[in-house]
């Protein structure tokens, strides 16, 4: 990747944690046994009734895997990035692979095998169900590939639709701003 390019659209190897699932395993420290809490409700009850700190260290699996970074962090306010997991197409059921290639599977964004562009020797798909936070220290090295601006726009649109994100007010505001700029430009020409 060229120096100075941000991470938005970059494909990187990163440690991507899985979401904790019940029963929850909680690490209490080097001299403590691992506690097992059956449900999130049980943990909430323990925090309320027994004064257990609601912030715990959960033991959960993670995997070094390719992810696509969705955003820039220009002000460095947070050390985390929003990202989506990339899965190998061959790991998915054969019946659905052609639908993914044809763009008919709304939860997966197809990526051709392309070492030069994507850094991958096998076909993949960006999993729109896998929105996660990646800490900057969990990114392993430099980007291996990158989505272009059109692909990032398509992923963003698909993600907003897939996650039922209401962008109505944003779109209306952008239209009003554009209309105001056009009106101002028209007045300048008159």
C-alpha positions in Angstrom: 0.0 0.0 0.0 1.2 3.5 -0.7 2.4 5.6 2.2 -0.1 8.0 3.7 -3.2 6.1 2.6 -5.6 5.6 5.4 -7.2 2.3 6.4 -10.7 2.9 5.1 -11.3 0.1 2.6 -8.0 -1.7 3.5 -8.0 -5.4 3.9 -5.8 -6.4 6.8 -5.1 -9.5 8.9 -6.4 -8.9 12.4 -7.3 -10.8 15.5 -11.1 -10.8 15.3 -12.9 -11.9 18.4 -16.1 -13.9 18.4 -18.9 -12.5 20.4 -19.1 -14.0 24.0 -21.9 -16.6 24.2 -23.6 -18.3 27.2 -22.4 -19.9 29.3 -20.0 -17.1 29.9 -16.5 -17.9 31.1 -15.0 -15.1 33.3 -11.4 -14.8 34.2 -10.9 -13.7 37.8 -7.1 -13.5 37.8 -4.0 -15.8 37.9 -4.9 -17.2 41.3 -8.7 -17.5 40.7 -10.6 -20.3 39.0 -12.5 -19.4 35.9 -16.1 -18.5 36.8 -18.9 -19.8 34.7 -22.1 -17.7 34.5 -25.0 -19.3 32.7 -26.8 -16.3 31.4 -26.4 -12.5 30.9 -29.3 -12.1 33.3 -27.4 -14.0 36.0 -24.4 -11.7 35.5 -26.6 -8.6 35.8 -28.2 -10.1 38.9 -24.7 -10.8 40.4 -23.7 -7.2 39.6 -26.8 -5.7 41.3 -27.1 -8.1 44.3 -23.5 -8.9 45.1 -21.8 -5.8 43.9 -19.9 -7.6 41.2 -18.2 -5.2 38.8 -20.2 -5.2 35.5 -16.9 -5.0 33.6 -15.3 -8.4 33.5 -12.7 -10.2 31.4 -14.5 -12.8 29.3 -12.7 -15.7 27.9 -13.9 -16.0 24.3 -12.4 -17.3 21.1 -10.9 -15.2 18.4 -9.2 -15.8 15.1 -6.5 -14.2 13.0 -8.4 -13.5 9.8 -8.7 -11.0 7.0 -11.1 -8.1 7.6 -12.0 -5.0 5.7 -11.7 -1.7 7.7 -14.8 0.5 7.2 -13.6 3.9 8.6 -10.8 6.3 9.1 -9.8 7.5 12.5 -8.2 10.8 11.5 -8.3 12.4 15.0 -7.2 9.2 16.7 -10.0 9.7 19.3 -10.5 6.0 19.7 -7.9 3.2 19.1 -10.5 1.0 17.4 -11.8 0.6 13.9 -15.2 -0.7 12.6 -14.6 -3.7 10.4 -16.2 -6.6 8.7 -15.0 -10.2 8.5 -14.0 -11.8 5.2 -14.9 -15.4 4.7 -13.5 -17.8 2.1 -16.1 -18.7 -0.5 -15.0 -22.3 -0.4 -16.1 -22.5 3.3 -19.7 -21.7 2.4 -22.2 -24.2 1.0 -21.8 -24.9 -2.7 -25.4 -24.2 -3.4 -25.1 -20.6 -2.3 -21.7 -19.8 -3.9 -23.1 -19.0 -7.3 -25.7 -16.7 -5.7 -22.9 -14.9 -3.9 -20.8 -14.6 -7.1 -23.9 -13.1 -8.9 -24.6 -10.7 -6.0 -27.9 -12.3 -5.1 -27.0 -13.0 -1.5 -27.7 -9.7 0.4 -25.6 -10.6 3.5 -22.4 -11.4 1.5 -20.4 -9.0 -0.7 -18.4 -11.1 -3.3 -14.6 -10.6 -3.7 -12.8 -12.3 -6.6 -9.5 -14.0 -6.0 -7.0 -11.3 -6.6 -3.6 -11.2 -4.9 -2.8 -7.8 -6.4 -6.1 -6.1 -5.5 -7.4 -7.9 -2.4 -4.3 -9.8 -1.2 -6.2 -13.1 -1.5 -5.4 -16.1 -3.6 -9.0 -17.5 -3.2 -12.4 -16.1 -3.6 -13.9 -14.5 -0.6 -17.0 -12.6 0.6 -17.4 -9.8 3.1 -19.9 -10.9 5.7 -22.3 -8.0 6.4 -23.5 -9.7 9.5 -20.1 -9.5 11.1 -19.7 -5.9 12.1 -17.1 -5.7 14.8 -14.5 -3.4 16.5 -10.8 -4.1 15.9 -8.3 -2.5 18.2 -5.4 -1.0 16.4 -3.0 -3.4 18.3 -4.9 -6.4 16.9 -4.0 -5.5 13.3 -1.2 -7.6 12.0 1.1 -5.6 9.8 0.3 -3.5 6.7 -2.8 -3.8 4.5 -2.7 -6.8 2.1 -5.3 -5.3 -0.3 -7.9 -2.6 -0.7 -11.5 -2.1 -1.9 -11.8 0.8 -4.3 -14.2 3.8 -3.7 -17.0 2.3 -5.7 -16.8 -1.0 -3.8 -16.7 0.9 -0.5 -19.9 2.8 -1.5 -21.6 -0.5 -2.4 -20.5 -2.2 0.8 -21.8 0.9 2.8 -25.1 0.9 1.0 -25.5 -2.9 1.4 -24.6 -2.6 5.1 -27.1 0.2 5.8 -29.8 -1.8 4.1 -28.9 -5.1 5.7 -28.7 -3.6 9.2 -31.9 -1.6 8.7 -30.1 1.7 9.4 -32.4 4.6 8.8 -30.6 7.2 6.7 -33.6 9.3 5.9 -32.6 12.4 7.8 -29.0 12.3 6.5 -30.2 12.0 2.9 -32.8 14.8 3.4 -30.1 17.1 4.9 -27.6 16.4 2.1 -30.3 17.1 -0.5 -31.2 20.4 1.2 -27.5 21.4 1.3 -27.0 20.5 -2.4 -30.1 22.4 -3.4 -28.9 25.5 -1.4 -25.5 25.3 -3.1 -27.2 25.1 -6.5 -29.5 28.0 -5.7 -26.4 30.1 -4.6 -24.5 29.2 -7.8 -27.6 30.1 -9.9 -27.8 33.5 -8.1 -24.1 34.1 -8.8 -24.7 33.5 -12.5 -27.7 35.9 -12.7 
